[in-house]
Amino acid sequence: MYLLVLLQSNGDWTVTYSSSNVCALRGATVDINCTYEYPDNVQYRPTTVKPLWFTKASNYQPVVLEHDTEYTGRVEFSRGEVNCTGARCHGTCTLRIRDLRQSDSAVYKFRFTTNQPGGEYTGDPGVKLSVTDLQVKVSFPDPTSPTKAKLECHSLCGLAGDPHYIWFRNGQNVLQGMNYWIYIQSGYSYSCAVEGYEHQHSPLVYAPKTPSVTASPSGEIEEGSSVTLSCSSDANPAANYTWFRVNRDGSSRYMNQGPQLIFRRILSSDSGRYRTYRCQAENKYGQLRSNLLFMDVKYAPKTSSVTVSPSGEIEEGSSVTLSCSSDANPAAKYTWFKNNRRLLWGPSQSHTFPSVHPEGRGTYRCHAENKYGQLTSNSIFLNVTCELTI
């Protein structure tokens, strides 16, 4: 509510503004009104009056608003006839600003000059104009119904007059009034406007859309390096993020809160076919989970070992297979050794003697290698017993 405010006077010189504070919507038109008075000096009749409005000064002189390039084509001055009764003269003045911008928020002052000696006066402290946008505020006043929300069409300052509000759901007019009660559902967006300024909607509010997850670096990930997973979602108000690790059985393990999940030194156990990651984006209007992200962490061979099949005593002429195994990503290539001498068996993981001979007797080991490292296995002794003939 605004009261009539009589501002600074100098004897018989006064300027009275109808409001000391004015709040208006961006894109709207606003009028700032005032009246002014000065003494009727018969020695200087007819009195000439030159009015102006300003917000800035240059070299201690006011910059006339209509000469300010920021207001070009958007301001209009008007004043009524000056009436003199008794020893005083009265006039009215109006400043109209169209297509309001945020930058128009300022203090506006009226100044008038007459042909009387010392006949100039500025109405201080002026009128504070605040240009605002509408916003949708959400609350959940009913604790027994956590999905029932109250939406309120709100501005940062009190709009003049008695504005009528209009509500929109997915761009369609659905209701009039300051408040709008809804049940939270994904897939809906809400906004409000003031009647007469339907083109000036508040920013849309809506639940998060499907989050996207990315990994950095985006190329190969080597064990021991630093990896950052990032989650983002289009949402208003901005979403809060929660990270989960999804195990082979489908169960989820909470990891942390925030738009990023950081592995300072990633391990092979942090990745794998059955260990994936996802994030959940949530705001007051709903929540949504991302698709699963699989990380393929590369690492050098681990736990290299040699086995023989069949196990136990090996008879001459039987079939025997030596196998080398190691945990590596990408899969390792193998080199075989017998009695510390390299064998020309190729990079295969296993080697079969279809019919083993005594010459096959010896100590065997393998060497596993990929681009990230290498590892030598344990040694195994292959004892071939000779077949006795009588």
C-alpha positions in Angstrom: 0.0 0.0 0.0 1.4 3.4 -0.9 0.6 6.7 0.9 0.8 10.2 -0.5 4.3 11.4 0.3 5.2 15.1 0.6 8.9 15.4 -0.1 11.5 18.0 0.5 10.3 21.6 0.3 12.2 24.9 0.3 9.9 27.5 1.7 7.1 27.8 -0.8 8.8 25.5 -3.3 7.6 21.8 -3.1 7.3 18.6 -5.1 4.9 15.9 -4.0 5.1 12.4 -5.4 2.0 10.1 -5.3 4.3 7.2 -4.2 7.8 7.0 -2.9 8.2 3.4 -4.2 6.8 1.9 -7.3 7.0 -1.8 -8.3 6.3 -2.9 -11.9 6.7 -5.9 -14.1 9.4 -6.1 -16.8 7.8 -5.3 -20.1 5.0 -3.3 -18.6 4.2 0.5 -18.7 4.4 2.6 -15.5 3.3 6.1 -14.7 5.1 8.2 -12.0 3.0 11.2 -10.9 3.8 14.3 -9.0 2.5 17.8 -8.2 4.7 20.9 -7.7 4.1 24.3 -6.2 6.0 27.6 -6.2 5.2 31.2 -5.1 3.3 33.5 -7.4 5.6 36.5 -7.9 3.7 39.3 -9.6 6.9 41.0 -10.7 7.7 38.1 -13.0 4.4 37.4 -14.6 3.9 35.5 -16.7 6.0 32.9 -15.0 7.6 30.4 -17.4 8.2 26.8 -16.1 10.6 24.3 -17.7 10.1 20.8 -16.2 12.3 17.7 -16.5 12.8 14.2 -15.1 16.2 12.6 -14.5 18.0 9.7 -12.8 21.6 10.7 -13.4 23.7 13.8 -13.2 26.8 14.9 -15.2 29.0 17.7 -14.0 26.5 18.3 -11.3 23.8 18.9 -13.8 20.8 16.5 -14.3 20.8 14.4 -17.5 17.3 14.9 -19.0 15.7 11.5 -19.3 14.5 12.0 -22.9 18.1 12.6 -23.9 19.3 9.4 -22.3 19.9 6.8 -25.0 18.8 4.0 -22.7 15.3 5.4 -22.8 15.1 6.4 -26.4 11.5 5.9 -27.7 10.3 4.6 -24.3 9.6 7.7 -22.2 6.9 10.3 -22.3 6.5 13.5 -20.2 3.2 15.3 -19.6 2.1 18.1 -17.4 -1.2 19.9 -16.8 -1.8 23.6 -16.8 -0.4 25.7 -14.0 -3.0 27.3 -11.8 -2.2 30.2 -9.6 -4.5 30.9 -6.6 -3.7 33.5 -4.0 0.1 33.7 -3.7 0.8 30.1 -4.9 1.0 28.3 -8.3 0.2 24.6 -8.7 1.2 22.2 -11.5 1.0 18.5 -12.2 3.6 16.2 -13.9 3.7 12.6 -15.1 6.5 10.4 -16.3 5.5 7.4 -18.4 8.0 4.6 -19.2 7.0 1.8 -21.6 8.5 -1.6 -22.1 10.2 -1.6 -18.8 13.7 -3.2 -18.4 15.5 -4.4 -15.4 18.0 -1.6 -16.0 15.2 0.9 -15.5 15.3 0.2 -11.7 16.4 3.5 -10.3 15.5 6.6 -8.4 13.5 9.2 -10.5 13.4 12.9 -9.7 11.4 15.8 -11.0 13.0 19.2 -11.4 11.5 22.5 -12.6 12.9 25.9 -13.4 11.1 29.2 -13.5 12.1 32.7 -14.6 12.0 33.9 -11.0 15.3 34.7 -9.2 16.6 31.4 -7.8 13.6 29.8 -9.3 14.7 26.2 -9.7 13.9 23.2 -7.5 14.5 19.4 -7.4 12.1 17.1 -5.6 14.4 15.0 -3.4 14.7 12.2 -2.6 12.6 11.1 -5.6 10.7 7.9 -6.4 12.3 4.5 -6.3 11.2 2.3 -9.2 11.8 -1.4 -8.9 11.3 -3.5 -12.1 10.7 -7.2 -11.3 9.9 -10.6 -12.9 7.3 -13.0 -11.6 8.5 -16.1 -9.9 6.7 -19.3 -8.9 7.2 -20.3 -5.2 6.3 -23.8 -4.1 5.5 -25.1 -0.7 4.1 -28.3 0.9 1.8 -27.1 3.7 0.1 -30.4 4.3 2.4 -32.9 6.0 -0.1 -35.7 5.5 0.0 -35.2 1.7 3.7 -34.8 0.7 2.9 -34.7 -3.1 0.3 -31.9 -2.7 2.0 -28.6 -3.4 0.9 -24.9 -3.2 2.2 -22.7 -6.0 2.3 -19.0 -5.4 2.8 -16.3 -8.1 5.3 -14.1 -6.5 7.3 -10.9 -7.2 10.3 -9.5 -5.4 8.3 -6.3 -4.6 4.6 -5.5 -4.2 3.0 -4.8 -7.6 0.9 -1.6 -7.6 -2.9 -1.9 -7.8 -4.7 -5.2 -7.5 -3.1 -7.5 -10.1 -5.0 -10.6 -11.4 -2.9 -13.7 -11.8 -3.2 -16.4 -14.5 -1.7 -19.9 -14.3 -0.4 -22.0 -17.1 0.3 -25.7 -17.2 2.4 -26.9 -20.2 1.6 -23.5 -21.7 -2.2 -23.8 -21.4 -4.3 -21.4 -19.3 -5.7 -23.4 -16.5 -6.6 -21.1 -13.6 -6.9 -17.6 -12.3 -5.8 -16.5 -8.8 -2.6 -15.9 -6.8 -2.3 -19.6 -5.7 -2.5 -22.9 -7.6 -2.8 -26.3 -5.8 -1.3 -29.2 -7.6 -0.2 -32.8 -7.1 3.4 -33.3 -8.1 3.8 -35.2 -11.4 6.6 -35.5 -13.8 6.1 -34.2 -17.3 4.3 -31.0 -16.3 5.7 -27.4 -16.3 4.0 -24.4 -14.6 4.2 -20.7 -15.0 2.1 -17.6 -14.1 1.5 -14.2 -15.5 -0.5 -11.0 -14.7 -3.7 -10.4 -16.6 -3.0 -7.9 -19.4 0.7 -9.1 -19.6 0.2 -12.7 -20.6 3.2 -12.5 -22.8 5.4 -11.9 -19.7 5.3 -15.4 -18.1 7.3 -16.2 -15.0 10.1 -18.7 -15.7 8.8 -22.2 -16.1 9.2 -24.6 -13.1 9.3 -28.3 -13.8 10.7 -31.6 -12.6 14.1 -32.8 -13.9 14.3 -34.2 -17.4 16.3 -37.4 -18.0 19.8 -36.8 -16.6 22.9 -37.4 -18.8 26.1 -38.9 -17.4 29.6 -38.4 -18.8 33.1 -39.5 -17.8 36.2 -37.5 -18.0 38.6 -38.3 -19.5 36.4 -39.6 -22.3 39.0 -41.9 -23.8 40.8 -44.9 -22.3 40.8 -45.1 -18.5 43.9 -46.6 -16.9 43.9 -48.0 -13.4 45.4 -45.5 -10.9 44.3 -42.4 -12.9 41.8 -39.8 -11.8 38.3 -40.1 -13.2 35.3 -37.7 -12.8 31.7 -38.7 -13.6 29.4 -35.7 -14.2 25.6 -35.6 -14.1 23.4 -32.9 -15.6 19.7 -32.4 -16.0 17.4 -29.7 -17.4 15.3 -28.7 -14.3 13.9 -25.6 -12.7 14.6 -25.1 -9.9 18.0 -26.7 -10.4 18.2 -30.3 -9.5 20.1 -31.9 -6.6 22.1 -35.0 -7.6 22.7 -38.4 -5.9 25.1 -41.1 -7.2 24.6 -44.8 -7.0 26.7 -47.9 -7.9 24.6 -50.7 -9.4 25.8 -54.2 -8.7 25.3 -57.4 -10.7 22.2 -58.4 -8.8 20.6 -55.0 -9.5 21.0 -53.7 -6.0 22.2 -50.1 -5.6 24.8 -48.7 -3.2 24.7 -44.9 -2.3 28.0 -43.2 -3.3 27.6 -39.5 -2.7 25.7 -36.2 -3.3 26.5 -33.6 -5.9 26.8 -33.3 -9.6 30.1 -35.1 -9.7 31.5 -38.5 -8.6 35.3 -38.3 -8.4 37.7 -41.3 -8.3 41.0 -39.9 -7.2 42.8 -43.2 -8.1 40.5 -45.5 -9.9 40.8 -49.3 -9.4 39.9 -52.2 -11.6 37.4 -53.2 -8.9 35.5 -49.9 -9.5 34.6 -51.0 -13.0 33.5 -54.1 -14.8 30.6 -55.6 -16.6 28.6 -56.0 -13.4 29.5 -52.7 -11.7 27.8 -49.7 -13.3 26.9 -46.2 -12.2 23.9 -43.9 -12.4 22.8 -40.6 -10.9 19.4 -39.4 -9.7 18.3 -35.8 -10.3 15.6 -34.4 -8.0 13.9 -31.1 -7.2 10.6 -30.1 -5.6 8.6 -31.2 -8.6 9.9 -34.7 -9.1 12.9 -37.0 -9.7 14.4 -39.0 -12.5 17.3 -41.4 -12.9 20.0 -41.5 -15.6 20.9 -44.5 -17.8 23.6 -46.8 -16.5 27.2 -45.8 -17.2 29.8 -48.6 -17.7 33.5 -47.8 -17.2 36.1 -49.9 -18.9 39.2 -49.5 -16.7 42.4 -50.8 -18.3 45.2 -52.5 -16.2 48.3 -54.6 -16.5 48.2 -58.4 -15.9 47.6 -59.5 -12.3 48.0 -62.9 -10.6 49.5 -64.8 -13.5 49.6 -68.6 -13.0 50.3 -71.9 -14.8 48.2 -75.1 -14.5 48.5 -78.5 -16.0 45.7 -80.8 -17.1 45.4 -83.6 -16.2 47.0 -83.1 -12.9 49.0 -85.8 -11.2 51.3 -88.3 -12.8 51.8 -87.8 -16.6 52.5 -90.9 -18.6 54.4 -90.9 -21.9 52.0 -90.8 -24.9 49.1 -89.2 -23.0 47.6 -85.8 -23.9 48.7 -82.9 -21.7 47.6 -79.3 -21.7 49.5 -76.4 -20.1 47.4 -73.3 -19.4 48.4 -69.8 -18.4 45.9 -67.4 -16.9 46.0 -63.8 -15.7 43.6 -61.0 -14.8 44.2 -58.3 -17.4 42.4 -55.6 -19.5 42.9 -55.8 -22.4 43.5 -59.5 -22.4 47.2 -60.5 -22.1 49.4 -62.1 -24.7 51.5 -65.0 -23.5 55.1 -66.1 -23.9 56.1 -69.6 -22.7 59.4 -70.7 -21.2 60.9 -74.1 -20.5 63.8 -74.3 -18.2 64.2 -70.5 -18.6 64.4 -70.8 -22.4 61.8 -69.1 -24.5 59.6 -71.4 -26.5 58.2 -70.6 -30.0 54.7 -71.4 -29.1 53.1 -68.1 -30.1 51.1 -65.8 -27.9 48.5 -68.4 -27.0 47.1 -68.9 -23.5 47.5 -72.7 -23.6 49.6 -75.4 -25.2 48.7 -79.0 -25.7 51.0 -82.0 -26.2 48.7 -84.5 -28.1 51.2 -87.3 -27.2 53.7 -86.2 -24.7 57.3 -87.7 -24.8 60.0 -87.8 -22.2 61.6 -84.9 -23.9 58.7 -82.8 -22.6 59.8 -83.2 -19.1 60.9 -79.9 -17.5 60.0 -76.7 -15.7 57.5 -74.4 -17.4 56.4 -70.8 -16.8 54.6 -68.1 -18.8 54.9 -64.4 -19.2 51.7 -62.3 -19.5 51.9 -58.9 -21.2 49.6 -56.1 -22.5 50.3 -52.4 -23.3 50.0 -51.5 -19.6 52.4 -53.9 -18.1 53.7 -57.5 -17.7 53.9 -60.3 -15.2 55.7 -63.7 -15.0 53.8 -66.7 -13.6 54.8 -69.3 -11.1 56.8 -72.3 -12.4 55.4 -75.8 -12.7 57.4 -79.0 -13.2 56.1 -81.4 -15.8 57.2 -84.9 -14.9 56.7 -87.4 -17.7 57.0 -91.1 -16.7 58.3 -93.5 -19.3 56.3 -96.4 -20.6 58.0 -99.7 -19.7 58.0 -102.5 -22.3 58.9 -106.1 -21.4 
